[in-house]
Amino acid sequence: MIDRLTNEVIELLQEMIRNKCVNDGTINSGNESRNAGLLQRELEQTPADIEMFEPVTDRASVIARLPGTDPTAKKLCLMGHTDVVPVSEEGWRHDPFGGELIDGEIWGRGAVDMLNLTASMMVVFRHLAQSNKRYPGDIIYFGVADEEAGGTHGAKILVDEQWDHLACDYVLTEYGGTPVGTADNRSVLISTAEKGVAWRKIIVHGKPGHGSMPFQADNALVAAAEVVRRLTRYRPAPQLDEMWRARVKALDIGQPLTSQLLDPGYIQDALLRLPTASAANAHACSHTTFSPNVISGGTKTNTIPDRVVIEVDVRTLPGETEVEVNQHLRNALGDLFNSVTVEVLQNEESTSSKTDNSLWRALTSSVQNAYPGASVVPSIVTGGTDARFFRRKGVVAYGAGLLSEQVTAEDFLQRFHGHNERIDIESLRLTTQLWLDVIDRLWEIE
């Protein structure tokens, strides 16, 4: 059975990649109705209740529900987003929207983030709906739009305005299931938390003038360059909490490096000894981060600019609020802070879910079915996911999935929003089996 279901996941994943639901952050991008329509057609021959919601034209999400036998039982939602980020096609070895199967891997934008999970969840949901077996609690499938631009036209509006259609106790979504450590000391990371989002717009002011006379000019672009330099050089204190300690120990990288990663005085040097992508991820898991990613200003080559805007992606650690973000910026910019204007683009605090529940126990035993003896370790996601909207409703939400040992953590991290995104067939099989196992175990453990 698992081979048949895996083949169905492959075919659906290929179609979803080819639908090219690219979300560039503008309201008219995404076109997720292509994938929502595909998912709806795949489910039409099942007895599941299927609904489509389209708060913005061509940006639909699909919700399907398989009713349980016990109205008082916990309800489980399988949530996967249907949109993907843009690509720079010149950096790819194969067509980023070809969905090609090459050497045991499906290539294409979204293969990792997160169409593989969205497709495997749908195939498992359809399989369960077509079977005669029913579970105590409802099982909900949620194929959602607009995750890649903050969920405004997807999970956020539907959770806020259509909660009766989504009401659940547990959510499984992106992303976890990365095996780390060695074969003799294997751990698998499952996401139980995510960092907060504190995007800021920094407006740098100056005075206009003629570009032929730059001496002592108040050039906003020059000042903006210094703002960027200071943000880049800023080193906030690390937060080495229990989740970080468990993550580091799971890496099984030897006592000297482990000790340094757990020591605030040595962590910076220790991070430099890790592979590049792993170091970036580890740094983000233990620090508030500041990434100036967009700059605009100036009007003409021969005119000194009096206004430059910098957009900064700030990601906060658990417990940090808007007050702490402002203090970070003040510390980073020093004497420049009072001469710039800071505006909020987005402000959402970190969210997390506890692990003292039946879903965590079902996940743990299911992961260990694939990786016998492995430790299942809670971890934090450095980016944002739609799980945060459910957590604010009091719902337990985890990022799961299961990767094969063919994919190293370093490779996997580089494929997120990067060139040559792809997923191997063994990971698709493991993830599909994981959903089946978790659902079989969840209400037995409950």
Secondary structure, DSSP 4 states (H G I P E B T S, - for coil): -HHHHHHHHHHHHHHHHHT--B--SSTT---THHHHHHHHHHHTTSSSEEEEE-SSTT--EEEEEE--S-TTS--EEEEEE--B----GGG-SS-TTS--EETTEEESTTTTTTHHHHHHHHHHHHHHHHSS---SS-EEEEEES-GGGTSTTTHHHHHHH-HHHH--SEEEES---EEEEETTEEEEEEEEEE-EEEEEEEEEE---EETT--TT---HHHHHHHHHHHHHH--PPP---HHHHHHHHHH---HHHHHHHT-TTTHHHHHTTS-HHHHHHHHHHHS-EEEEEEEEE-S-TTEE-SEEEEEEEEEEPTT--HHHHHHHHHHHHGGGGGGEEEEEEEEE--EE--S-SHHHHHHHHHHHHHSTTPEEEEEEESS--THHHHHTTT-EEEE-----TTS-HHHHHHHTTSSS-EEEHHHHHHHHHHHHHHHHHHHHH-
